[in-house]
Amino acid sequence: MNESAQHHIPYPAVEKFKIRRPFKNCEMQGSEKIQGARCIRAYISGLDYFADAADRRFGAACYEEILHAIAMGAHASWTEPGKISPDSPDHIEHPAMRCSHSTHACATQESSNRESRRSRMNESRQLNANILRQLFETKAIRLEPGAIFDHALAPKGPDFDFDRVEGMLLGAAIGDSLGNTSESRIPLLRHQLHGEIRDYLVRDRTGNAIGYPSDDTQLTFWTLEQLIEDKGEFIPEHLARKFADSGRIYGIGQTMRGFLGAFKSGRPWYECGPHSAGNGALMRIAPMLIPHLRHGGTDIWTDTALSAMMTHNDHASTSSCLAFTAMLWELMDMKTAPEPAWWPKRYAALAADLQGAIGYSPRSGCMKYSFDGPLHQFVSEKLAWAYGENLSVMEACEIWRSGAYLLETVPSVLYILMRHAHDPEAALVRAVNDTKDNDTVASIVGAAVGALHGRKGLPDRWIEGLTGRTKGMDDGQVFCLISRARQEFWEK
């Protein structure tokens, strides 16, 4: 890029970039601020698929100036791409100019690379925070800015056992594989066909039970894979592209299909998520906490909210994703299963101010027309009643139903955990046999009991029977990604 090109780049979204602090005091509208963040991210990521040439040129010219101002808290006026404000503390060279500099000593260069990676991660987190703030301001995200966004998590200590993370991920995959071959059947009909399901229904030529994935496993582990590839940064565009380009999604839901269609048509990721209270975001959300194990903080909530609303832009969905992420984090530190009442109370406490007063109604069953209110209220009232009546999982789920609608999925998951969280095998068997959308309910239950009991708490036969696929023939990929996550996010 020649120098003159850096100073005369047409980019309509940043023509009005008259700012004292990036993305705060400026003339740009909310959507333009988000678009401005995208052009910078285009340069940071070095990828081409979500930004046009003008985006990338602008990002290359002003990347250092804008993000230096963020990092240093500078307040000097900045009006033209490629120019450093005279009030900036130092002259900052364009990255392309550094190629001609002499190479430093190897050790110095390695240290510099580490600092650069750390700096870029901080910059990416700042960009995500800016994007989420603009989504809130423009009401483009269906969510209330609840107290959880200010709650800083403590890092996991040196005694933390990564076995809990492995259990969470394997539990999700096992639940999916146990359920997906009998998904969407009424529990009584399923029992007539298969009896009580306690193993994978598919058998190989030698008679061994084999667990194959569906969309629950695929989207969960593609999320983990993208986090690993991005070294712990959460870059929403990359995950959207991962979902779009990774091939066939088995058992794909209508909402996810709508997201993919919108994204492939060229719309930005934050405009692609349908307004849906389905369970498709909740079923894949568990990996979002893994990059934050060592440092804790508040970035986990920003990342989780953006990841969730990408495909399901709905109050109940995104608030449930945030609440379950917090609960999984807490379960990993517990020595024994919490008291039964903890499950609905903790969920409601976390989700209430995120959901606000948005009402949801049962769509079928004997509770139809009997409730209209926030999901957390339904959970608080109905689960306490069902547990007090000593209803079985099947009896309770028959009353409020157990499909893919979150007013059915969330109470079903939490009620199973109320009754069976102390026994991972029993919890998963009940999820698979006693619910309708049994692969997703079992996958979410599996993540919870896995986080609580760790890999060692899951039956060996279920782990050994998993193909470990995330695509057609990539046997063992699940186990490979878990190993890479341990190395990248814990052992490094």
HUSUL-V691374 format. One record per pair of residues at least 12 apart in sequence whose ideal C-beta (glycine too) atoms are under 8 Angstrom apart, sorted by sequence separation. I is the first residue (numbers start at 0). J is the second residue. D is the distance in whole Angstrom. If there is no record, write none. Layout:
# HUSUL-V691374
{{I J D} {I J D}}
This chain:
# HUSUL-V691374
{{15 27 6} {37 49 7} {38 50 6} {65 77 7} {74 86 8} {75 87 6} {81 93 8} {181 193 6} {199 211 8} {225 237 5} {261 273 8} {287 299 7} {290 302 8} {359 371 7} {399 411 7} {465 477 6} {467 479 8} {22 35 7} {37 50 6} {41 54 5} {42 55 6} {64 77 6} {73 86 7} {225 238 5} {242 255 8} {258 271 5} {304 317 6} {307 320 4} {358 371 5} {359 372 7} {385 398 7} {465 478 8} {13 27 8} {22 36 7} {41 55 5} {73 87 6} {258 272 6} {306 320 7} {307 321 7} {358 372 5} {359 373 7} {415 429 5} {427 441 6} {430 444 4} {12 27 7} {38 53 8} {43 58 7} {73 88 7} {181 196 7} {258 273 6} {287 302 6} {288 303 8} {358 373 7} {359 374 6} {366 381 8} {395 410 8} {396 411 5} {415 430 5} {430 445 8} {15 31 7} {38 54 4} {42 58 3} {61 77 8} {222 238 6} {225 241 5} {242 258 8} {243 259 6} {257 273 4} {287 303 5} {304 320 7} {329 345 8} {356 372 8} {357 373 6} {395 411 8} {37 54 7} {38 55 8} {41 58 5} {42 59 5} {71 88 7} {221 238 8} {224 241 7} {242 259 7} {303 320 6} {304 321 6} {356 373 6} {381 398 8} {427 444 6} {13 31 8} {40 58 7} {64 82 8} {178 196 8} {257 275 8} {303 321 6} {355 373 7} {359 377 7} {381 399 6} {396 414 7} {412 430 8} {415 433 8} {426 444 5} {427 445 6} {12 31 5} {16 35 7} {38 57 5} {39 58 5} {43 62 7} {61 80 5} {64 83 6} {68 87 8} {177 196 7} {180 199 7} {181 200 7} {222 241 8} {243 262 5} {254 273 5} {284 303 6} {287 306 6} {326 345 6} {354 373 5} {392 411 8} {395 414 5} {411 430 8} {415 434 8} {426 445 8} {38 58 5} {42 62 5} {60 80 4} {61 81 7} {64 84 7} {67 87 7} {180 200 4} {221 241 5} {242 262 8} {243 263 6} {326 346 7} {354 374 6} {60 81 4} {177 198 8} {180 201 6} {221 242 6} {254 275 4} {300 321 6} {303 324 5} {354 375 6} {427 448 7} {12 34 4} {13 35 5} {39 61 7} {177 199 6} {240 262 8} {284 306 7} {351 373 7} {377 399 8} {392 414 6} {423 445 8} {426 448 5} {12 35 6} {39 62 6} {57 80 6} {64 87 7} {176 199 6} {239 262 5} {254 277 5} {284 307 6} {322 345 8} {323 346 8} {326 349 7} {392 415 6} {411 434 5} {67 91 6} {218 242 7} {221 245 6} {253 277 8} {255 279 5} {300 324 8} {322 346 5} {325 349 5} {350 374 7} {351 375 5} {13 38 7} {252 277 6} {254 279 5} {299 324 7} {350 375 5} {415 440 7} {423 448 4} {12 38 7} {39 65 6} {280 306 8} {281 307 8} {392 418 6} {423 449 7} {39 66 7} {64 91 7} {252 279 5} {280 307 4} {319 346 8} {322 349 4} {392 419 8} {420 447 7} {10 38 7} {63 91 4} {217 245 7} {280 308 8} {321 349 7} {322 350 4} {347 375 4} {382 410 6} {386 414 7} {407 435 8} {408 436 7} {412 440 6} {416 444 6} {420 448 6} {423 451 8} {63 92 8} {239 268 4} {280 309 8} {299 328 8} {321 350 7} {346 375 7} {347 376 8} {377 406 6} {381 410 6} {385 414 6} {407 436 8} {411 440 5} {415 444 5} {423 452 5} {63 93 7} {218 248 7} {280 310 5} {63 94 7} {180 211 8} {182 213 7} {217 248 6} {279 310 6} {280 311 4} {319 350 6} {322 353 7} {347 378 6} {374 405 6} {378 409 6} {382 413 6} {386 417 6} {408 439 7} {412 443 5} {416 447 6} {420 451 6} {62 94 7} {179 211 7} {217 249 7} {236 268 6} {239 271 7} {279 311 6} {318 350 4} {321 353 6} {346 378 6} {347 379 5} {366 398 6} {374 406 6} {378 410 6} {382 414 6} {386 418 8} {401 433 8} {408 440 6} {412 444 6} {416 448 7} {60 93 7} {177 210 7} {179 212 8} {235 268 5} {364 397 7} {365 398 6} {366 399 5} {377 410 7} {401 434 4} {402 435 5} {403 436 5} {423 456 5} {424 457 8} {59 93 7} {176 210 3} {179 213 4} {214 248 5} {235 269 7} {277 311 6} {364 398 6} {366 400 8} {401 435 5} {402 436 5} {423 457 6} {424 458 6} {59 94 7} {176 211 6} {214 249 6} {276 311 8} {281 316 7} {318 353 4} {343 378 5} {344 379 7} {364 399 6} {374 409 6} {378 413 6} {382 417 7} {400 435 7} {401 436 6} {408 443 7} {412 447 7} {423 458 8} {59 95 7} {176 212 6} {179 215 8} {213 249 5} {214 250 5} {269 305 8} {272 308 5} {275 311 5} {280 316 5} {284 320 4} {288 324 5} {317 353 7} {318 354 5} {343 379 6} {364 400 5} {401 437 8} {403 439 7} {173 210 7} {175 212 6} {176 213 8} {212 249 7} {213 250 4} {214 251 5} {218 255 8} {272 309 5} {273 310 8} {275 312 8} {276 313 5} {280 317 7} {287 324 6} {363 400 6} {392 429 5} {396 433 6} {172 210 7} {175 213 6} {214 252 7} {271 309 7} {272 310 5} {273 311 7} {274 312 6} {275 313 6} {278 316 8} {281 319 5} {285 323 8} {361 399 7} {362 400 8} {392 430 8} {396 434 5} {269 308 7} {271 310 8} {272 311 6} {273 312 7} {274 313 6} {276 315 5} {277 316 7} {281 320 6} {284 323 6} {285 324 8} {288 327 6} {314 353 7} {315 354 6} {343 382 4} {361 400 7} {393 432 8} {396 435 8} {401 440 6} {172 212 7} {175 215 4} {176 216 7} {269 309 7} {272 312 4} {276 316 6} {280 320 6} {284 324 6} {288 328 6} {314 354 5} {342 382 8} {343 383 7} {393 433 4} {174 215 8} {175 216 5} {214 255 7} {268 309 6} {275 316 7} {314 355 7} {392 433 4} {281 323 6} {285 327 6} {315 357 7} {362 404 6} {391 433 7} {392 434 8} {10 53 5} {314 357 4} {340 383 8} {9 53 6} {10 54 7} {13 57 6} {21 65 5} {171 215 7} {172 216 5} {315 359 6} {362 406 8} {8 53 6} {21 66 8} {171 216 7} {361 406 6} {10 56 8} {340 386 8} {359 405 8} {360 406 8} {361 407 8} {10 57 5} {21 68 6} {172 219 7} {339 386 6} {359 406 5} {8 56 5} {20 68 7} {21 69 6} {70 118 8} {171 219 5} {172 220 7} {8 57 5} {20 69 8} {5 56 8} {70 121 7} {168 219 7} {258 309 7} {4 56 7} {8 60 6} {70 122 7} {168 220 8} {258 310 4} {69 122 7} {5 59 8} {6 60 8} {20 74 6} {233 287 7} {5 60 4} {19 74 5} {168 223 7} {255 310 6} {319 374 7} {0 56 7} {19 75 8} {21 77 8} {66 122 5} {69 125 5} {254 310 7} {318 374 8} {19 76 6} {233 290 7} {254 311 6} {318 375 8} {18 76 8} {19 77 8} {232 290 8} {315 373 8} {0 59 6} {17 76 8} {18 77 6} {66 125 7} {231 290 4} {315 374 5} {0 60 8} {226 286 6} {16 77 7} {17 78 6} {218 279 8} {222 283 6} {226 287 8} {16 78 7} {222 284 8} {219 282 7} {223 286 4} {226 289 7} {346 409 7} {218 282 7} {219 283 5} {222 286 5} {226 290 6} {214 279 8} {218 283 4} {222 287 7} {219 285 6} {220 286 8} {223 289 7} {13 80 7} {215 282 5} {219 286 6} {346 413 6} {182 250 7} {214 282 8} {215 283 7} {238 306 7} {242 310 8} {233 302 4} {10 80 8} {179 249 8} {235 305 5} {239 309 6} {343 413 5} {179 250 6} {235 306 7} {238 309 7} {342 413 5} {8 80 6} {233 305 7} {6 79 7} {8 81 8} {233 306 7} {6 80 7} {235 309 6} {342 416 5} {343 417 7} {5 80 7} {6 81 5} {342 417 5} {5 81 4} {6 82 7} {43 119 6} {340 417 8} {339 417 4} {342 420 7} {2 81 8} {43 122 7} {339 418 7} {43 123 7} {40 123 7} {276 359 6} {337 420 7} {222 306 7} {336 420 4} {336 421 4} {40 126 6} {319 405 6} {335 421 8} {39 126 7} {5 93 7} {316 405 6} {36 126 5} {315 405 5} {319 409 6} {315 406 7} {36 129 6} {36 130 5} {315 409 8} {0 95 6} {32 129 7} {33 130 6} {36 133 8} {33 133 5} {32 133 5} {33 134 7} {30 133 8} {29 133 5} {29 134 8} {130 235 8} {127 233 6} {22 129 5} {29 136 5} {30 137 7} {21 129 8} {29 137 4} {124 232 8} {127 235 8} {30 139 8} {123 232 4} {22 132 8} {29 139 7} {120 230 7} {123 233 7} {22 133 7} {120 231 6} {123 234 6} {171 282 8} {120 232 5} {119 232 7} {116 230 6} {171 285 6} {336 451 6} {168 285 7} {330 447 6} {167 285 6} {168 286 7} {333 451 6} {327 446 7} {331 450 5} {323 443 7} {327 447 7} {330 450 4} {331 451 8} {326 447 7} {330 451 4} {327 450 5} {279 403 8} {281 405 7} {323 447 8} {164 289 6} {278 403 5} {277 403 5} {278 404 8} {277 404 7} {278 405 6} {281 408 7} {164 292 7} {276 404 6} {277 405 7} {281 409 8} {140 269 8} {276 405 5} {139 269 7} {276 406 7} {278 408 4} {139 270 8} {141 274 7} {159 292 7} {134 269 6} {155 292 5} {154 292 7} {155 293 7} {130 269 7} {152 291 7} {154 293 6} {154 294 5} {155 295 8} {154 295 4} {153 295 5} {152 295 4} {151 295 6} {152 296 6} {151 296 5} {152 297 8} {151 297 5} {150 297 7} {152 299 6} {149 297 7} {148 297 6} {150 300 7} {252 403 7} {148 300 5} {147 300 5} {148 301 7} {148 304 8} {282 439 5} {278 436 7} {167 327 6} {279 439 8} {282 442 5} {278 439 5} {282 443 6} {285 446 5} {142 304 6} {281 443 6} {140 304 7} {167 331 7} {278 443 8} {285 450 8} {142 308 7} {141 308 7} {163 330 8} {164 331 7} {140 308 5} {163 331 4} {128 298 8} {131 301 5} {127 298 7} {141 312 5} {143 314 7} {140 312 7} {141 313 5} {142 314 6} {159 331 7} {128 301 5} {131 304 6} {141 314 5} {145 318 8} {159 332 8} {124 298 5} {127 301 5} {131 305 6} {134 308 8} {147 321 6} {127 302 6} {130 305 7} {142 317 5} {143 318 8} {141 317 7} {142 318 6} {145 321 8} {152 328 6} {155 331 7} {124 301 7} {140 317 7} {155 332 8} {127 305 6} {147 325 7} {49 236 4} {48 236 8} {250 438 8} {44 234 6} {46 236 8} {46 237 7} {49 240 7} {44 236 7} {48 240 6} {44 237 7} {40 234 7} {289 484 6} {293 488 7} {40 236 7} {292 488 6} {293 489 7} {292 489 6} {286 484 8} {290 488 5} {37 236 7} {289 488 5} {147 349 6} {145 351 8} {146 352 6} {147 353 7} {145 352 4} {186 393 6} {145 353 4} {143 352 6} {143 353 5} {186 396 8} {142 353 6} {143 354 7} {186 397 8} {143 355 4} {141 357 8} {49 267 8} {49 268 8} {183 402 8} {215 438 6} {219 442 8} {247 470 8} {215 439 6} {245 469 8} {246 470 5} {247 471 7} {213 438 6} {245 470 7} {246 471 7} {216 442 7} {215 442 4} {37 267 7} {197 428 6} {196 428 7} {34 267 8} {195 428 7} {33 267 8} {196 431 5} {33 269 7} {196 432 6} {195 432 6} {190 432 7} {189 432 7} {224 469 8} {186 432 6} {186 433 5} {186 434 7} {189 437 8} {221 469 6} {186 435 7} {220 469 5} {177 427 6} {181 431 8} {185 435 7} {184 435 7} {210 461 7} {178 430 7} {183 435 6} {208 460 7} {216 468 8} {217 469 5} {170 423 7} {174 427 6} {178 431 5} {183 436 7} {184 437 8} {216 469 7} {217 470 7} {227 480 7} {173 427 7} {177 431 5} {182 436 7} {210 464 5} {212 466 7} {182 437 6} {209 464 6} {210 465 5} {211 466 6} {174 430 6} {181 437 7} {182 438 5} {208 464 5} {210 466 6} {212 468 5} {220 476 7} {224 480 6} {227 483 5} {231 487 7} {170 427 8} {174 431 7} {207 464 7} {209 466 6} {211 468 7} {212 469 6} {220 477 6} {223 480 5} {227 484 6} {230 487 7} {231 488 6} {223 481 8} {226 484 8} {178 437 4} {179 438 4} {177 437 8} {178 438 3} {220 480 6} {227 487 5} {177 438 8} {178 439 8} {216 477 7} {223 484 6} {176 438 8} {178 440 7} {198 460 7} {199 461 8} {175 438 5} {178 441 4} {198 461 8} {174 438 7} {175 439 7} {177 441 6} {178 442 7} {199 464 5} {212 477 8} {174 440 8} {175 441 7} {198 464 7} {174 441 3} {175 442 4} {173 441 8} {174 442 4} {174 443 7} {172 442 8} {174 444 6} {175 445 8} {171 442 5} {174 445 3} {170 442 8} {171 443 7} {173 445 5} {174 446 8} {172 445 8} {170 444 8} {171 445 5} {170 445 3} {171 446 4} {169 445 8} {170 446 5} {170 447 7} {168 446 8} {170 448 6} {171 449 7} {167 446 5} {170 449 3} {167 447 8} {169 449 6} {170 450 7} {168 449 7} {166 448 8} {167 449 4} {166 449 3} {167 450 4} {165 449 8} {166 450 6} {173 457 6} {177 461 7} {166 451 8} {169 454 6} {163 449 8} {164 450 8} {166 452 6} {163 450 6} {166 453 4} {170 457 6} {163 451 8} {165 453 7} {166 454 4} {169 457 6} {173 461 5} {176 464 8} {165 454 4} {166 455 7} {173 462 7} {176 465 6} {163 453 5} {166 456 6} {162 453 4} {166 457 6} {162 454 5} {173 465 7} {160 453 6} {162 455 6} {169 462 6} {172 465 6} {172 467 8} {169 465 8} {172 477 6} {169 477 8} {168 477 8} {169 481 7} {168 481 6} {165 481 6} {168 484 8} {164 481 8} {164 484 7} {165 485 8} {164 485 7} {161 485 5} {164 489 8} {161 489 5}}
